[in-house]
Amino acid sequence: MTVSQLAKHPSFTPAYLASEDHTLTGVYCCDLLSVAMGRAPADSAWVTVMGNLNAIAVAVLCDVPLLVIAENMGIDEDARKKAQEEGISLFQTELSVFDAALIIHKALSA
């Protein structure tokens, strides 16, 4: 499944869709950036409530093409700009981290 295919799911609202389309191979959930930095798998969708510049930096470091911000948490303007610079797609959802990740997992398994 690609990031742009997932963007069509009604539970997710793209805040920024990177021009380069990435294939997702998994989903990862974590709100502790230091843990995500060492464990987020490359090419995964990372679901978190952290919509700040540091989360973008970790996504870049881990080669994560999609950051999904759960529970209607905001995305800092600096983070949005950095995501655009780095080619990281940003989605928002009102769902919990678990529910958003479950939807992505099911979509990847279909």
PASEBA-1860 file (N, C-alpha, C; in nm, 3 decimals):
! residues 110
1> MTVSQLAK> 0.085/-0.117/0.000/0.000/0.000/0.000/0.090/0.124/0.000 ~ 0.048/0.224/-0.073/0.125/0.348/-0.078/0.063/0.453/0.015 ~ 0.141/0.555/0.044/0.093/0.665/0.128/-0.029/0.730/0.063 ~ -0.024/0.751/-0.068/-0.137/0.816/-0.136/-0.262/0.729/-0.134 ~ -0.248/0.598/-0.137/-0.365/0.509/-0.127/-0.426/0.521/0.012 ~ -0.342/0.525/0.115/-0.392/0.538/0.252/-0.459/0.674/0.272 ~ -0.413/0.774/0.201/-0.470/0.909/0.214/-0.617/0.912/0.176 ~ -0.662/0.815/0.099/-0.802/0.810/0.058/-0.894/0.751/0.164
9> HPSFTPAY> -0.836/0.694/0.268/-0.918/0.636/0.375/-0.989/0.748/0.450 ~ -1.118/0.735/0.477/-1.194/0.844/0.539/-1.152/0.878/0.683 ~ -1.077/0.792/0.748/-1.035/0.820/0.886/-0.913/0.912/0.893 ~ -0.848/0.934/0.780/-0.725/1.013/0.779/-0.741/1.138/0.693 ~ -0.689/1.248/0.743/-0.689/1.375/0.669/-0.545/1.413/0.642 ~ -0.504/1.412/0.517/-0.367/1.452/0.488/-0.345/1.601/0.520 ~ -0.248/1.629/0.604/-0.207/1.766/0.631/-0.099/1.807/0.533 ~ -0.023/1.708/0.488/0.077/1.728/0.383/0.103/1.592/0.320
17> LASEDHTL> 0.093/1.585/0.190/0.121/1.462/0.116/0.246/1.487/0.033 ~ 0.352/1.418/0.068/0.479/1.437/-0.003/0.462/1.403/-0.150 ~ 0.533/1.472/-0.234/0.519/1.451/-0.378/0.570/1.313/-0.420 ~ 0.670/1.263/-0.350/0.722/1.130/-0.381/0.636/1.027/-0.307 ~ 0.582/0.930/-0.382/0.492/0.832/-0.321/0.572/0.714/-0.267 ~ 0.553/0.685/-0.142/0.626/0.578/-0.074/0.536/0.457/-0.051 ~ 0.594/0.340/-0.057/0.523/0.217/-0.023/0.543/0.191/0.126 ~ 0.433/0.166/0.195/0.437/0.136/0.338/0.448/-0.015/0.357
25> TGVYCCDL> 0.534/-0.055/0.450/0.553/-0.197/0.476/0.509/-0.237/0.616 ~ 0.473/-0.139/0.700/0.431/-0.170/0.836/0.377/-0.047/0.905 ~ 0.342/-0.065/1.030/0.292/0.045/1.113/0.363/0.038/1.247 ~ 0.391/0.153/1.305/0.462/0.162/1.432/0.392/0.263/1.521 ~ 0.380/0.232/1.650/0.316/0.322/1.746/0.412/0.351/1.860 ~ 0.432/0.479/1.888/0.516/0.517/2.001/0.508/0.669/2.018 ~ 0.502/0.713/2.144/0.502/0.856/2.171/0.631/0.902/2.237 ~ 0.719/0.811/2.267/0.847/0.846/2.328/0.951/0.852/2.217
33> LSVAMGRA> 0.996/0.972/2.185/1.081/0.992/2.068/1.211/0.913/2.076 ~ 1.270/0.903/2.194/1.397/0.830/2.207/1.378/0.682/2.178 ~ 1.263/0.626/2.209/1.235/0.486/2.177/1.208/0.472/2.028 ~ 1.127/0.560/1.974/1.097/0.556/1.830/1.225/0.569/1.747 ~ 1.317/0.649/1.794/1.442/0.671/1.722/1.519/0.540/1.701 ~ 1.511/0.451/1.796/1.584/0.327/1.785/1.503/0.210/1.732 ~ 1.372/0.226/1.722/1.289/0.110/1.689/1.192/0.127/1.574 ~ 1.166/0.247/1.529/1.069/0.266/1.419/1.126/0.206/1.291
41> PADSAWVT> 1.055/0.111/1.232/1.106/0.049/1.110/1.097/0.143/0.989 ~ 1.197/0.137/0.906/1.195/0.214/0.781/1.072/0.175/0.700 ~ 1.020/0.269/0.626/0.906/0.249/0.536/0.776/0.217/0.608 ~ 0.768/0.252/0.735/0.644/0.228/0.811/0.566/0.358/0.826 ~ 0.441/0.342/0.863/0.359/0.456/0.905/0.375/0.465/1.056 ~ 0.415/0.579/1.105/0.436/0.598/1.248/0.316/0.675/1.303 ~ 0.245/0.615/1.398/0.128/0.677/1.458/0.166/0.726/1.597 ~ 0.142/0.854/1.622/0.182/0.918/1.747/0.092/1.038/1.775
49> VMGNLNAI> 0.104/1.094/1.893/0.036/1.220/1.924/0.134/1.338/1.917 ~ 0.257/1.309/1.880/0.362/1.411/1.878/0.368/1.478/1.740 ~ 0.317/1.598/1.731/0.316/1.670/1.603/0.415/1.784/1.603 ~ 0.535/1.759/1.653/0.633/1.867/1.664/0.756/1.841/1.576 ~ 0.845/1.937/1.576/0.965/1.932/1.493/1.052/1.811/1.526 ~ 1.059/1.774/1.653/1.142/1.659/1.692/1.088/1.529/1.634 ~ 0.957/1.516/1.624/0.899/1.395/1.564/0.937/1.386/1.416 ~ 0.939/1.498/1.348/0.981/1.499/1.208/1.126/1.456/1.197
57> AVAVLCDV> 1.210/1.506/1.286/1.351/1.469/1.284/1.370/1.318/1.303 ~ 1.293/1.259/1.393/1.302/1.115/1.416/1.252/1.039/1.293 ~ 1.144/1.086/1.231/1.094/1.021/1.110/1.200/1.022/1.000 ~ 1.269/1.133/0.985/1.376/1.143/0.885/1.487/1.045/0.919 ~ 1.529/1.044/1.044/1.637/0.956/1.089/1.605/0.809/1.065 ~ 1.478/0.773/1.083/1.436/0.632/1.072/1.383/0.596/0.934 ~ 1.386/0.688/0.840/1.332/0.664/0.705/1.185/0.625/0.708 ~ 1.110/0.694/0.792/0.965/0.675/0.802/0.898/0.779/0.711
65> PLLVIAEN> 0.827/0.735/0.608/0.771/0.831/0.512/0.640/0.896/0.553 ~ 0.575/0.841/0.658/0.443/0.891/0.697/0.432/0.902/0.848 ~ 0.394/1.018/0.893/0.368/1.044/1.035/0.219/1.071/1.049 ~ 0.150/0.989/1.128/0.007/1.004/1.151/-0.012/1.060/1.291 ~ -0.070/1.178/1.299/-0.093/1.244/1.428/-0.234/1.210/1.473 ~ -0.241/1.137/1.585/-0.368/1.084/1.634/-0.433/1.178/1.736 ~ -0.557/1.146/1.768/-0.636/1.211/1.874/-0.653/1.362/1.854 ~ -0.661/1.402/1.727/-0.679/1.543/1.693/-0.573/1.636/1.750
73> MGIDEDAR> -0.457/1.582/1.777/-0.348/1.666/1.825/-0.299/1.753/1.710 ~ -0.251/1.869/1.742/-0.208/1.962/1.639/-0.071/1.930/1.583 ~ -0.040/1.996/1.473/0.091/1.987/1.411/0.150/2.127/1.413 ~ 0.265/2.140/1.476/0.333/2.270/1.480/0.364/2.317/1.338 ~ 0.357/2.447/1.316/0.387/2.502/1.184/0.531/2.473/1.144 ~ 0.625/2.479/1.239/0.764/2.446/1.209/0.776/2.300/1.165 ~ 0.700/2.212/1.230/0.702/2.071/1.194/0.645/2.050/1.054 ~ 0.539/2.120/1.023/0.478/2.109/0.890/0.578/2.153/0.782
81> KKAQEEGI> 0.646/2.262/0.805/0.745/2.312/0.708/0.860/2.213/0.691 ~ 0.908/2.159/0.803/1.020/2.064/0.798/0.977/1.935/0.727 ~ 0.854/1.890/0.750/0.805/1.771/0.681/0.804/1.793/0.530 ~ 0.765/1.911/0.488/0.765/1.943/0.345/0.908/1.943/0.290 ~ 1.000/2.001/0.366/1.141/2.003/0.323/1.199/1.863/0.311 ~ 1.160/1.775/0.402/1.219/1.641/0.410/1.139/1.534/0.335 ~ 1.022/1.569/0.281/0.941/1.474/0.208/0.870/1.372/0.296 ~ 0.831/1.415/0.417/0.757/1.331/0.510/0.609/1.368/0.500
89> SLFQTELS> 0.525/1.270/0.469/0.381/1.296/0.463/0.326/1.304/0.605 ~ 0.227/1.391/0.623/0.162/1.409/0.754/0.012/1.387/0.739 ~ -0.041/1.299/0.822/-0.186/1.279/0.829/-0.233/1.313/0.969 ~ -0.357/1.354/0.980/-0.421/1.375/1.109/-0.544/1.287/1.118 ~ -0.578/1.249/1.241/-0.697/1.169/1.264/-0.750/1.197/1.404 ~ -0.880/1.180/1.420/-0.939/1.193/1.552/-0.929/1.062/1.630 ~ -0.892/0.956/1.562/-0.882/0.825/1.625/-0.769/0.818/1.727 ~ -0.779/0.722/1.818/-0.670/0.696/1.911/-0.552/0.637/1.833
97> VFDAALII> -0.436/0.636/1.896/-0.318/0.577/1.834/-0.347/0.432/1.796 ~ -0.406/0.357/1.888/-0.436/0.216/1.863/-0.530/0.199/1.744 ~ -0.640/0.271/1.745/-0.739/0.254/1.639/-0.684/0.295/1.502 ~ -0.606/0.401/1.499/-0.546/0.444/1.372/-0.448/0.338/1.322 ~ -0.367/0.287/1.412/-0.270/0.184/1.372/-0.341/0.057/1.326 ~ -0.451/0.022/1.390/-0.526/-0.098/1.351/-0.580/-0.084/1.209 ~ -0.631/0.032/1.176/-0.681/0.057/1.040/-0.567/0.041/0.939 ~ -0.452/0.099/0.971/-0.338/0.089/0.879/-0.293/-0.056/0.867
105> HKALSA> -0.285/-0.126/0.979/-0.244/-0.266/0.977/-0.339/-0.349/0.890 ~ -0.468/-0.330/0.907/-0.566/-0.404/0.828/-0.553/-0.370/0.678 ~ -0.530/-0.243/0.649/-0.515/-0.202/0.508/-0.390/-0.264/0.447 ~ -0.283/-0.273/0.525/-0.160/-0.334/0.475/-0.174/-0.485/0.457 ~ -0.261/-0.546/0.537/-0.280/-0.691/0.533/-0.381/-0.736/0.429 ~ -0.453/-0.640/0.371/-0.559/-0.675/0.274/-0.502/-0.719/0.141
END
